[in-house]
Amino acid sequence: MRKLIIPAIFVFTIVLNAQPSFEFGQNYQIISVNNVNQKFPYAAFDSNGTLHLVWVHQSGGNLNVYYAQSIDEGYSYSDPVRINSHVHTVVAYIQAGPKIAIRGDEIVVVFMDDRTGYTSVYVNVST
């Protein structure tokens, strides 16, 4: 019985020791705004290393989707741009915020909106 336990412990120890370690640096606030909630961030890198970020900007009960980018790996960001064309109609809850994808030179943002009275999925593509 001991012969089976020792190899199992040895293999388990090797597996634990082989795990990569990750270290994270300092946290940076992306957009500093007073009296506003920023929720449900989603990020993507393009092939040039630019970090693209979308999030829900909540002021009171008003929700809008915003976008910003960073060309220096997240140390600084462009001015935020509102993505949704109908103001205050974005729907976001329980991590169901906007999503972003990069397709070549295009930035594609998908989000939920209730401008018609029903929740629907909308897409906005950069030009």
C-alpha positions as CSV (number, residue, x, y, z in Angstrom):
1,M,0.0,0.0,0.0
2,R,2.8,2.4,0.8
3,K,4.4,2.0,-2.7
4,L,1.2,3.3,-4.3
5,I,0.9,6.3,-1.9
6,I,4.5,7.5,-2.3
7,P,4.4,7.8,-6.2
8,A,1.0,9.5,-6.0
9,I,2.3,12.1,-3.6
10,F,5.4,12.5,-5.7
11,V,3.4,13.1,-8.9
12,F,1.0,15.5,-7.1
13,T,4.0,17.5,-5.8
14,I,5.5,17.7,-9.3
15,V,2.2,18.9,-10.8
16,L,1.8,21.6,-8.1
17,N,5.3,22.8,-8.6
18,A,4.9,23.0,-12.4
19,Q,2.1,25.5,-12.2
20,P,3.0,28.9,-13.6
21,S,3.0,31.9,-11.2
22,F,1.5,35.2,-12.1
23,E,2.3,38.5,-10.5
24,F,0.1,41.6,-11.0
25,G,1.2,45.2,-10.7
26,Q,-0.5,48.2,-9.4
27,N,-4.2,48.9,-10.1
28,Y,-5.1,51.8,-12.3
29,Q,-8.4,53.6,-12.4
30,I,-9.3,54.0,-16.1
31,I,-11.7,56.9,-16.1
32,S,-11.9,59.1,-13.0
33,V,-15.5,60.4,-12.7
34,N,-17.3,61.5,-9.5
35,N,-20.8,60.4,-8.6
36,V,-20.9,57.8,-11.4
37,N,-20.9,54.0,-11.4
38,Q,-18.8,52.2,-14.0
39,K,-19.9,48.6,-14.4
40,F,-19.4,45.5,-16.4
41,P,-16.0,46.2,-18.1
42,Y,-15.0,44.1,-21.1
43,A,-11.6,44.3,-22.8
44,A,-9.9,43.1,-25.9
45,F,-6.4,43.6,-27.4
46,D,-5.9,44.0,-31.2
47,S,-2.9,42.7,-33.2
48,N,-1.0,46.0,-32.6
49,G,-1.3,45.6,-28.8
50,T,-3.9,48.3,-28.3
51,L,-6.2,47.6,-25.4
52,H,-9.9,48.3,-26.2
53,L,-12.3,48.6,-23.3
54,V,-16.1,49.0,-23.1
55,W,-18.2,49.4,-19.9
56,V,-21.6,50.6,-18.6
57,H,-21.6,54.2,-17.3
58,Q,-24.4,54.6,-14.8
59,S,-25.4,58.1,-13.6
60,G,-28.5,57.7,-11.4
61,G,-30.8,55.3,-13.3
62,N,-29.3,56.2,-16.7
63,L,-27.2,53.6,-18.4
64,N,-24.9,54.2,-21.4
65,V,-22.1,52.2,-23.0
66,Y,-18.7,53.8,-23.2
67,Y,-15.5,53.0,-25.1
68,A,-11.9,53.9,-24.5
69,Q,-8.5,52.6,-25.7
70,S,-5.0,52.4,-24.4
71,I,-1.9,52.2,-26.5
72,D,0.5,51.9,-23.5
73,E,-0.9,48.6,-22.0
74,G,-3.4,50.3,-19.8
75,Y,-1.4,53.1,-18.2
76,S,-3.4,55.8,-19.9
77,Y,-6.6,55.9,-21.9
78,S,-8.2,58.0,-24.7
79,D,-11.2,60.2,-23.8
80,P,-14.3,58.0,-23.4
81,V,-16.8,57.8,-26.3
82,R,-20.5,56.9,-25.9
83,I,-21.3,53.9,-28.1
84,N,-25.1,53.7,-27.8
85,S,-27.0,56.2,-30.1
86,H,-30.2,56.3,-27.9
87,V,-29.3,57.8,-24.6
88,H,-30.1,56.0,-21.3
89,T,-31.7,52.9,-22.9
90,V,-28.9,50.4,-22.2
91,V,-29.8,47.3,-20.3
92,A,-27.1,45.8,-18.1
93,Y,-27.4,43.5,-15.1
94,I,-25.6,40.5,-13.5
95,Q,-22.5,40.8,-15.7
96,A,-24.7,41.1,-18.8
97,G,-22.9,44.3,-20.0
98,P,-21.4,45.2,-23.3
99,K,-18.9,43.0,-25.2
100,I,-16.1,44.0,-27.6
101,A,-14.3,42.2,-30.4
102,I,-11.7,43.2,-32.9
103,R,-12.1,42.3,-36.6
104,G,-9.1,43.6,-38.5
105,D,-9.3,47.4,-38.2
106,E,-12.9,47.4,-37.0
107,I,-14.0,47.5,-33.4
108,V,-17.3,45.6,-32.8
109,V,-19.3,46.4,-29.7
110,V,-22.5,44.4,-28.8
111,F,-24.9,45.5,-26.0
112,M,-28.5,45.2,-24.9
113,D,-30.9,48.1,-25.2
114,D,-34.6,48.6,-24.6
115,R,-35.4,51.6,-26.8
116,T,-38.4,49.8,-28.3
117,G,-39.8,48.8,-25.0
118,Y,-38.3,45.3,-25.3
119,T,-34.8,44.2,-24.6
120,S,-32.9,43.6,-27.8
121,V,-29.3,43.1,-28.8
122,Y,-27.6,45.9,-30.8
123,V,-24.2,46.1,-32.4
124,N,-22.1,49.1,-33.2
125,V,-19.1,48.9,-35.5
126,S,-16.4,51.5,-35.7
127,T,-15.9,53.4,-39.0
